[in-house]
C-alpha cells in the first residue's frame, strides 16, 4: 500500500524537520535535510530516529561509526 500524497505532504523528519521524499523501490522515506532514511513497514513509515539509516554509510544511527 503506497503512502498517500496528502500524508507525505504533512510528514517531516523528526530529526531536523526537513522535507521527506518517497523512495518507492526501497520502500523508504528520505530526508532532504539530514539525509536520514526511514523504512516503510507494512505501509507505515517508521519515524524513529534511532532506527533510521544514514544515507552516507547505510548503517543505523545507533551504530557507532568506525574510524
PyMOL Python script that loads the backbone (N, CA, C, O; Angstrom):
from pymol import cmd

cmd.read_pdbstr("""\
ATOM      1  N   UNK A   1       0.845  -1.177   0.000  1.00  0.00           N
ATOM      2  CA  UNK A   1       0.000   0.000   0.000  1.00  0.00           C
ATOM      3  C   UNK A   1       0.891   1.241   0.000  1.00  0.00           C
ATOM      4  O   UNK A   1       1.642   1.462   0.950  1.00  0.00           O
ATOM      5  N   UNK A   2       0.815   2.050  -1.052  1.00  0.00           N
ATOM      6  CA  UNK A   2       1.643   3.252  -1.117  1.00  0.00           C
ATOM      7  C   UNK A   2       1.163   4.327  -0.145  1.00  0.00           C
ATOM      8  O   UNK A   2       0.011   4.334   0.290  1.00  0.00           O
ATOM      9  N   UNK A   3       2.070   5.222   0.175  1.00  0.00           N
ATOM     10  CA  UNK A   3       1.721   6.345   1.049  1.00  0.00           C
ATOM     11  C   UNK A   3       0.992   7.398   0.218  1.00  0.00           C
ATOM     12  O   UNK A   3       1.437   7.764  -0.870  1.00  0.00           O
ATOM     13  N   UNK A   4      -0.111   7.869   0.734  1.00  0.00           N
ATOM     14  CA  UNK A   4      -0.882   8.894   0.033  1.00  0.00           C
ATOM     15  C   UNK A   4      -0.126  10.218   0.031  1.00  0.00           C
ATOM     16  O   UNK A   4       0.591  10.543   0.977  1.00  0.00           O
ATOM     17  N   UNK A   5      -0.300  10.971  -1.045  1.00  0.00           N
ATOM     18  CA  UNK A   5       0.371  12.263  -1.183  1.00  0.00           C
ATOM     19  C   UNK A   5      -0.002  13.209  -0.047  1.00  0.00           C
ATOM     20  O   UNK A   5       0.840  13.977   0.420  1.00  0.00           O
ATOM     21  N   UNK A   6      -1.252  13.162   0.400  1.00  0.00           N
ATOM     22  CA  UNK A   6      -1.697  14.039   1.486  1.00  0.00           C
ATOM     23  C   UNK A   6      -0.896  13.781   2.765  1.00  0.00           C
ATOM     24  O   UNK A   6      -0.549  14.717   3.485  1.00  0.00           O
ATOM     25  N   UNK A   7      -0.609  12.516   3.042  1.00  0.00           N
ATOM     26  CA  UNK A   7       0.179  12.175   4.223  1.00  0.00           C
ATOM     27  C   UNK A   7       1.626  12.609   4.042  1.00  0.00           C
ATOM     28  O   UNK A   7       2.224  13.178   4.955  1.00  0.00           O
ATOM     29  N   UNK A   8       2.185  12.346   2.878  1.00  0.00           N
ATOM     30  CA  UNK A   8       3.571  12.722   2.610  1.00  0.00           C
ATOM     31  C   UNK A   8       3.765  14.234   2.721  1.00  0.00           C
ATOM     32  O   UNK A   8       4.823  14.696   3.149  1.00  0.00           O
ATOM     33  N   UNK A   9       2.755  14.997   2.341  1.00  0.00           N
ATOM     34  CA  UNK A   9       2.839  16.460   2.402  1.00  0.00           C
ATOM     35  C   UNK A   9       2.926  16.992   3.832  1.00  0.00           C
ATOM     36  O   UNK A   9       3.484  18.068   4.049  1.00  0.00           O
ATOM     37  N   UNK A  10       2.385  16.259   4.814  1.00  0.00           N
ATOM     38  CA  UNK A  10       2.407  16.769   6.189  1.00  0.00           C
ATOM     39  C   UNK A  10       3.504  16.142   7.051  1.00  0.00           C
ATOM     40  O   UNK A  10       3.810  16.650   8.130  1.00  0.00           O
ATOM     41  N   UNK A  11       4.097  15.038   6.580  1.00  0.00           N
ATOM     42  CA  UNK A  11       5.170  14.413   7.356  1.00  0.00           C
ATOM     43  C   UNK A  11       6.459  15.215   7.234  1.00  0.00           C
ATOM     44  O   UNK A  11       6.778  15.737   6.166  1.00  0.00           O
ATOM     45  N   UNK A  12       7.195  15.308   8.338  1.00  0.00           N
ATOM     46  CA  UNK A  12       8.516  15.932   8.333  1.00  0.00           C
ATOM     47  C   UNK A  12       9.476  15.025   9.091  1.00  0.00           C
ATOM     48  O   UNK A  12       9.055  14.174   9.874  1.00  0.00           O
ATOM     49  N   UNK A  13      10.740  15.210   8.858  1.00  0.00           N
ATOM     50  CA  UNK A  13      11.769  14.436   9.540  1.00  0.00           C
ATOM     51  C   UNK A  13      11.751  14.771  11.032  1.00  0.00           C
ATOM     52  O   UNK A  13      11.798  15.947  11.393  1.00  0.00           O
ATOM     53  N   UNK A  14      11.684  13.772  11.899  1.00  0.00           N
ATOM     54  CA  UNK A  14      11.683  14.054  13.338  1.00  0.00           C
ATOM     55  C   UNK A  14      13.036  14.549  13.852  1.00  0.00           C
ATOM     56  O   UNK A  14      13.112  15.104  14.948  1.00  0.00           O
ATOM     57  N   UNK A  15      14.094  14.357  13.080  1.00  0.00           N
ATOM     58  CA  UNK A  15      15.431  14.799  13.484  1.00  0.00           C
ATOM     59  C   UNK A  15      15.637  16.292  13.211  1.00  0.00           C
ATOM     60  O   UNK A  15      16.047  17.039  14.099  1.00  0.00           O
ATOM     61  N   UNK A  16      15.351  16.722  11.971  1.00  0.00           N
ATOM     62  CA  UNK A  16      15.671  18.107  11.588  1.00  0.00           C
ATOM     63  C   UNK A  16      14.467  18.899  11.067  1.00  0.00           C
ATOM     64  O   UNK A  16      14.601  20.076  10.731  1.00  0.00           O
ATOM     65  N   UNK A  17      13.298  18.264  10.998  1.00  0.00           N
ATOM     66  CA  UNK A  17      12.059  18.871  10.487  1.00  0.00           C
ATOM     67  C   UNK A  17      12.124  19.119   8.979  1.00  0.00           C
ATOM     68  O   UNK A  17      11.354  19.917   8.445  1.00  0.00           O
ATOM     69  N   UNK A  18      13.042  18.434   8.298  1.00  0.00           N
ATOM     70  CA  UNK A  18      13.191  18.582   6.854  1.00  0.00           C
ATOM     71  C   UNK A  18      12.091  17.878   6.077  1.00  0.00           C
ATOM     72  O   UNK A  18      11.340  17.071   6.624  1.00  0.00           O
ATOM     73  N   UNK A  19      12.011  18.198   4.798  1.00  0.00           N
ATOM     74  CA  UNK A  19      11.037  17.589   3.885  1.00  0.00           C
ATOM     75  C   UNK A  19      11.429  16.136   3.628  1.00  0.00           C
ATOM     76  O   UNK A  19      12.612  15.801   3.568  1.00  0.00           O
ATOM     77  N   UNK A  20      10.420  15.282   3.478  1.00  0.00           N
ATOM     78  CA  UNK A  20      10.656  13.870   3.200  1.00  0.00           C
ATOM     79  C   UNK A  20      10.239  13.543   1.774  1.00  0.00           C
ATOM     80  O   UNK A  20       9.194  13.985   1.297  1.00  0.00           O
ATOM     81  N   UNK A  21      11.077  12.762   1.104  1.00  0.00           N
ATOM     82  CA  UNK A  21      10.767  12.281  -0.240  1.00  0.00           C
ATOM     83  C   UNK A  21      10.576  10.780  -0.191  1.00  0.00           C
ATOM     84  O   UNK A  21      11.244  10.082   0.572  1.00  0.00           O
ATOM     85  N   UNK A  22       9.667  10.289  -1.004  1.00  0.00           N
ATOM     86  CA  UNK A  22       9.382   8.862  -1.073  1.00  0.00           C
ATOM     87  C   UNK A  22      10.332   8.192  -2.054  1.00  0.00           C
ATOM     88  O   UNK A  22      10.501   8.653  -3.183  1.00  0.00           O
ATOM     89  N   UNK A  23      10.954   7.094  -1.611  1.00  0.00           N
ATOM     90  CA  UNK A  23      11.763   6.256  -2.492  1.00  0.00           C
ATOM     91  C   UNK A  23      11.017   4.931  -2.594  1.00  0.00           C
ATOM     92  O   UNK A  23      11.168   4.058  -1.740  1.00  0.00           O
ATOM     93  N   UNK A  24      10.217   4.789  -3.639  1.00  0.00           N
ATOM     94  CA  UNK A  24       9.326   3.631  -3.746  1.00  0.00           C
ATOM     95  C   UNK A  24      10.078   2.317  -3.857  1.00  0.00           C
ATOM     96  O   UNK A  24       9.672   1.331  -3.241  1.00  0.00           O
ATOM     97  N   UNK A  25      11.166   2.270  -4.626  1.00  0.00           N
ATOM     98  CA  UNK A  25      11.862   0.994  -4.827  1.00  0.00           C
ATOM     99  C   UNK A  25      12.499   0.476  -3.544  1.00  0.00           C
ATOM    100  O   UNK A  25      12.671  -0.733  -3.389  1.00  0.00           O
ATOM    101  N   UNK A  26      12.854   1.370  -2.621  1.00  0.00           N
ATOM    102  CA  UNK A  26      13.432   0.955  -1.342  1.00  0.00           C
ATOM    103  C   UNK A  26      12.390   0.896  -0.231  1.00  0.00           C
ATOM    104  O   UNK A  26      12.697   0.504   0.895  1.00  0.00           O
ATOM    105  N   UNK A  27      11.159   1.285  -0.551  1.00  0.00           N
ATOM    106  CA  UNK A  27      10.095   1.353   0.449  1.00  0.00           C
ATOM    107  C   UNK A  27      10.570   2.141   1.663  1.00  0.00           C
ATOM    108  O   UNK A  27      10.595   1.643   2.788  1.00  0.00           O
ATOM    109  N   UNK A  28      10.948   3.394   1.392  1.00  0.00           N
ATOM    110  CA  UNK A  28      11.500   4.243   2.442  1.00  0.00           C
ATOM    111  C   UNK A  28      11.206   5.707   2.143  1.00  0.00           C
ATOM    112  O   UNK A  28      10.862   6.084   1.022  1.00  0.00           O
ATOM    113  N   UNK A  29      11.354   6.520   3.189  1.00  0.00           N
ATOM    114  CA  UNK A  29      11.298   7.970   3.068  1.00  0.00           C
ATOM    115  C   UNK A  29      12.694   8.492   3.343  1.00  0.00           C
ATOM    116  O   UNK A  29      13.379   7.992   4.235  1.00  0.00           O
ATOM    117  N   UNK A  30      13.118   9.482   2.592  1.00  0.00           N
ATOM    118  CA  UNK A  30      14.430  10.067   2.799  1.00  0.00           C
ATOM    119  C   UNK A  30      14.282  11.554   3.097  1.00  0.00           C
ATOM    120  O   UNK A  30      13.471  12.244   2.479  1.00  0.00           O
ATOM    121  N   UNK A  31      15.068  12.036   4.044  1.00  0.00           N
ATOM    122  CA  UNK A  31      15.030  13.448   4.427  1.00  0.00           C
ATOM    123  C   UNK A  31      15.956  14.241   3.517  1.00  0.00           C
ATOM    124  O   UNK A  31      17.109  13.864   3.308  1.00  0.00           O
ATOM    125  N   UNK A  32      15.443  15.341   2.980  1.00  0.00           N
ATOM    126  CA  UNK A  32      16.258  16.184   2.114  1.00  0.00           C
ATOM    127  C   UNK A  32      17.241  17.032   2.916  1.00  0.00           C
ATOM    128  O   UNK A  32      18.191  17.574   2.352  1.00  0.00           O
ATOM    129  N   UNK A  33      17.023  17.153   4.221  1.00  0.00           N
ATOM    130  CA  UNK A  33      17.910  17.952   5.063  1.00  0.00           C
ATOM    131  C   UNK A  33      19.079  17.154   5.620  1.00  0.00           C
ATOM    132  O   UNK A  33      20.226  17.364   5.225  1.00  0.00           O
ATOM    133  N   UNK A  34      18.787  16.243   6.534  1.00  0.00           N
ATOM    134  CA  UNK A  34      19.853  15.498   7.224  1.00  0.00           C
ATOM    135  C   UNK A  34      20.175  14.159   6.561  1.00  0.00           C
ATOM    136  O   UNK A  34      21.065  13.443   7.021  1.00  0.00           O
ATOM    137  N   UNK A  35      19.462  13.813   5.488  1.00  0.00           N
ATOM    138  CA  UNK A  35      19.713  12.616   4.677  1.00  0.00           C
ATOM    139  C   UNK A  35      19.488  11.306   5.421  1.00  0.00           C
ATOM    140  O   UNK A  35      20.107  10.294   5.090  1.00  0.00           O
ATOM    141  N   UNK A  36      18.607  11.310   6.424  1.00  0.00           N
ATOM    142  CA  UNK A  36      18.246  10.050   7.078  1.00  0.00           C
ATOM    143  C   UNK A  36      17.221   9.317   6.222  1.00  0.00           C
ATOM    144  O   UNK A  36      16.426   9.933   5.513  1.00  0.00           O
ATOM    145  N   UNK A  37      17.254   8.002   6.302  1.00  0.00           N
ATOM    146  CA  UNK A  37      16.347   7.144   5.553  1.00  0.00           C
ATOM    147  C   UNK A  37      15.456   6.414   6.541  1.00  0.00           C
ATOM    148  O   UNK A  37      15.944   5.714   7.428  1.00  0.00           O
ATOM    149  N   UNK A  38      14.141   6.577   6.386  1.00  0.00           N
ATOM    150  CA  UNK A  38      13.165   5.949   7.274  1.00  0.00           C
ATOM    151  C   UNK A  38      12.443   4.836   6.518  1.00  0.00           C
ATOM    152  O   UNK A  38      11.824   5.089   5.484  1.00  0.00           O
ATOM    153  N   UNK A  39      12.520   3.625   7.019  1.00  0.00           N
ATOM    154  CA  UNK A  39      11.904   2.468   6.382  1.00  0.00           C
ATOM    155  C   UNK A  39      10.377   2.546   6.467  1.00  0.00           C
ATOM    156  O   UNK A  39       9.820   3.093   7.419  1.00  0.00           O
ATOM    157  N   UNK A  40       9.722   1.995   5.463  1.00  0.00           N
ATOM    158  CA  UNK A  40       8.265   1.858   5.471  1.00  0.00           C
ATOM    159  C   UNK A  40       7.963   0.374   5.640  1.00  0.00           C
ATOM    160  O   UNK A  40       8.344  -0.443   4.801  1.00  0.00           O
ATOM    161  N   UNK A  41       7.275   0.027   6.729  1.00  0.00           N
ATOM    162  CA  UNK A  41       6.925  -1.369   7.010  1.00  0.00           C
ATOM    163  C   UNK A  41       5.412  -1.532   6.969  1.00  0.00           C
ATOM    164  O   UNK A  41       4.683  -0.828   7.668  1.00  0.00           O
ATOM    165  N   UNK A  42       4.953  -2.452   6.154  1.00  0.00           N
ATOM    166  CA  UNK A  42       3.511  -2.715   6.019  1.00  0.00           C
ATOM    167  C   UNK A  42       2.724  -1.436   5.726  1.00  0.00           C
ATOM    168  O   UNK A  42       1.611  -1.256   6.220  1.00  0.00           O
ATOM    169  N   UNK A  43       3.310  -0.555   4.922  1.00  0.00           N
ATOM    170  CA  UNK A  43       2.642   0.681   4.550  1.00  0.00           C
ATOM    171  C   UNK A  43       2.716   1.786   5.585  1.00  0.00           C
ATOM    172  O   UNK A  43       2.110   2.842   5.406  1.00  0.00           O
ATOM    173  N   UNK A  44       3.464   1.555   6.684  1.00  0.00           N
ATOM    174  CA  UNK A  44       3.560   2.540   7.770  1.00  0.00           C
ATOM    175  C   UNK A  44       5.004   3.025   7.891  1.00  0.00           C
ATOM    176  O   UNK A  44       5.903   2.208   8.090  1.00  0.00           O
ATOM    177  N   UNK A  45       5.251   4.339   7.774  1.00  0.00           N
ATOM    178  CA  UNK A  45       6.608   4.850   7.934  1.00  0.00           C
ATOM    179  C   UNK A  45       7.077   4.703   9.386  1.00  0.00           C
ATOM    180  O   UNK A  45       6.357   5.059  10.318  1.00  0.00           O
ATOM    181  N   UNK A  46       8.275   4.182   9.561  1.00  0.00           N
ATOM    182  CA  UNK A  46       8.869   4.044  10.891  1.00  0.00           C
ATOM    183  C   UNK A  46       9.702   5.302  11.125  1.00  0.00           C
ATOM    184  O   UNK A  46      10.848   5.397  10.685  1.00  0.00           O
ATOM    185  N   UNK A  47       9.103   6.266  11.827  1.00  0.00           N
ATOM    186  CA  UNK A  47       9.716   7.579  12.000  1.00  0.00           C
ATOM    187  C   UNK A  47      10.480   7.683  13.318  1.00  0.00           C
ATOM    188  O   UNK A  47      10.341   8.667  14.043  1.00  0.00           O
ATOM    189  N   UNK A  48      11.271   6.688  13.621  1.00  0.00           N
ATOM    190  CA  UNK A  48      12.087   6.666  14.834  1.00  0.00           C
ATOM    191  C   UNK A  48      13.532   6.937  14.439  1.00  0.00           C
ATOM    192  O   UNK A  48      14.112   6.195  13.647  1.00  0.00           O
ATOM    193  N   UNK A  49      14.114   8.000  14.990  1.00  0.00           N
ATOM    194  CA  UNK A  49      15.462   8.372  14.576  1.00  0.00           C
ATOM    195  C   UNK A  49      16.498   7.319  14.938  1.00  0.00           C
ATOM    196  O   UNK A  49      17.510   7.188  14.250  1.00  0.00           O
ATOM    197  N   UNK A  50      16.259   6.559  16.016  1.00  0.00           N
ATOM    198  CA  UNK A  50      17.243   5.534  16.376  1.00  0.00           C
ATOM    199  C   UNK A  50      17.182   4.321  15.446  1.00  0.00           C
ATOM    200  O   UNK A  50      18.077   3.477  15.484  1.00  0.00           O
ATOM    201  N   UNK A  51      16.147   4.220  14.617  1.00  0.00           N
ATOM    202  CA  UNK A  51      16.061   3.138  13.637  1.00  0.00           C
ATOM    203  C   UNK A  51      16.298   3.634  12.213  1.00  0.00           C
ATOM    204  O   UNK A  51      16.278   2.848  11.266  1.00  0.00           O
ATOM    205  N   UNK A  52      16.521   4.923  12.068  1.00  0.00           N
ATOM    206  CA  UNK A  52      16.799   5.490  10.750  1.00  0.00           C
ATOM    207  C   UNK A  52      18.210   5.109  10.323  1.00  0.00           C
ATOM    208  O   UNK A  52      19.067   4.792  11.148  1.00  0.00           O
ATOM    209  N   UNK A  53      18.426   5.149   9.021  1.00  0.00           N
ATOM    210  CA  UNK A  53      19.722   4.803   8.449  1.00  0.00           C
ATOM    211  C   UNK A  53      20.279   6.046   7.778  1.00  0.00           C
ATOM    212  O   UNK A  53      19.558   6.759   7.081  1.00  0.00           O
ATOM    213  N   UNK A  54      21.567   6.307   7.990  1.00  0.00           N
ATOM    214  CA  UNK A  54      22.186   7.428   7.298  1.00  0.00           C
ATOM    215  C   UNK A  54      22.488   7.003   5.873  1.00  0.00           C
ATOM    216  O   UNK A  54      22.936   5.881   5.641  1.00  0.00           O
ATOM    217  N   UNK A  55      22.253   7.872   4.937  1.00  0.00           N
ATOM    218  CA  UNK A  55      22.499   7.537   3.534  1.00  0.00           C
ATOM    219  C   UNK A  55      23.978   7.539   3.203  1.00  0.00           C
ATOM    220  O   UNK A  55      24.378   7.007   2.168  1.00  0.00           O
ATOM    221  N   UNK A  56      24.795   8.125   4.060  1.00  0.00           N
ATOM    222  CA  UNK A  56      26.230   8.175   3.800  1.00  0.00           C
ATOM    223  C   UNK A  56      26.881   6.807   3.923  1.00  0.00           C
ATOM    224  O   UNK A  56      27.745   6.449   3.123  1.00  0.00           O
ATOM    225  N   UNK A  57      26.459   6.034   4.943  1.00  0.00           N
ATOM    226  CA  UNK A  57      27.126   4.748   5.159  1.00  0.00           C
ATOM    227  C   UNK A  57      26.163   3.584   5.317  1.00  0.00           C
ATOM    228  O   UNK A  57      26.600   2.464   5.581  1.00  0.00           O
ATOM    229  N   UNK A  58      24.865   3.815   5.162  1.00  0.00           N
ATOM    230  CA  UNK A  58      23.851   2.751   5.244  1.00  0.00           C
ATOM    231  C   UNK A  58      23.910   1.952   6.535  1.00  0.00           C
ATOM    232  O   UNK A  58      23.631   0.753   6.521  1.00  0.00           O
ATOM    233  N   UNK A  59      24.261   2.574   7.641  1.00  0.00           N
ATOM    234  CA  UNK A  59      24.242   1.921   8.946  1.00  0.00           C
ATOM    235  C   UNK A  59      23.199   2.612   9.806  1.00  0.00           C
ATOM    236  O   UNK A  59      22.984   3.816   9.669  1.00  0.00           O
ATOM    237  N   UNK A  60      22.542   1.859  10.697  1.00  0.00           N
ATOM    238  CA  UNK A  60      21.610   2.507  11.623  1.00  0.00           C
ATOM    239  C   UNK A  60      22.320   3.595  12.421  1.00  0.00           C
ATOM    240  O   UNK A  60      23.507   3.476  12.724  1.00  0.00           O
ATOM    241  N   UNK A  61      21.589   4.658  12.760  1.00  0.00           N
ATOM    242  CA  UNK A  61      22.194   5.774  13.507  1.00  0.00           C
ATOM    243  C   UNK A  61      22.774   5.339  14.833  1.00  0.00           C
ATOM    244  O   UNK A  61      23.748   5.933  15.295  1.00  0.00           O
ATOM    245  N   UNK A  62      22.208   4.318  15.462  1.00  0.00           N
ATOM    246  CA  UNK A  62      22.685   3.903  16.774  1.00  0.00           C
ATOM    247  C   UNK A  62      24.006   3.147  16.694  1.00  0.00           C
ATOM    248  O   UNK A  62      24.655   2.925  17.717  1.00  0.00           O
ATOM    249  N   UNK A  63      24.410   2.749  15.488  1.00  0.00           N
ATOM    250  CA  UNK A  63      25.676   2.042  15.323  1.00  0.00           C
ATOM    251  C   UNK A  63      26.805   3.054  15.285  1.00  0.00           C
ATOM    252  O   UNK A  63      26.787   3.960  14.452  1.00  0.00           O
ATOM    253  N   UNK A  64      27.793   2.923  16.174  1.00  0.00           N
ATOM    254  CA  UNK A  64      28.895   3.879  16.150  1.00  0.00           C
ATOM    255  C   UNK A  64      29.686   3.766  14.854  1.00  0.00           C
ATOM    256  O   UNK A  64      29.871   2.672  14.320  1.00  0.00           O
ATOM    257  N   UNK A  65      30.139   4.881  14.365  1.00  0.00           N
ATOM    258  CA  UNK A  65      30.961   4.874  13.151  1.00  0.00           C
ATOM    259  C   UNK A  65      32.377   4.461  13.508  1.00  0.00           C
ATOM    260  O   UNK A  65      32.942   4.901  14.509  1.00  0.00           O
ATOM    261  N   UNK A  66      32.930   3.612  12.673  1.00  0.00           N
ATOM    262  CA  UNK A  66      34.295   3.148  12.905  1.00  0.00           C
ATOM    263  C   UNK A  66      35.273   4.144  12.308  1.00  0.00           C
ATOM    264  O   UNK A  66      34.984   4.759  11.282  1.00  0.00           O
ATOM    265  N   UNK A  67      36.447   4.311  12.950  1.00  0.00           N
ATOM    266  CA  UNK A  67      37.441   5.263  12.418  1.00  0.00           C
ATOM    267  C   UNK A  67      38.025   4.813  11.103  1.00  0.00           C
ATOM    268  O   UNK A  67      38.870   5.504  10.533  1.00  0.00           O
TER     269      UNK A  67
END
""", "prot")
cmd.dss("prot")
cmd.show_as("cartoon", "prot")
cmd.util.cbc("prot")
cmd.orient("prot")
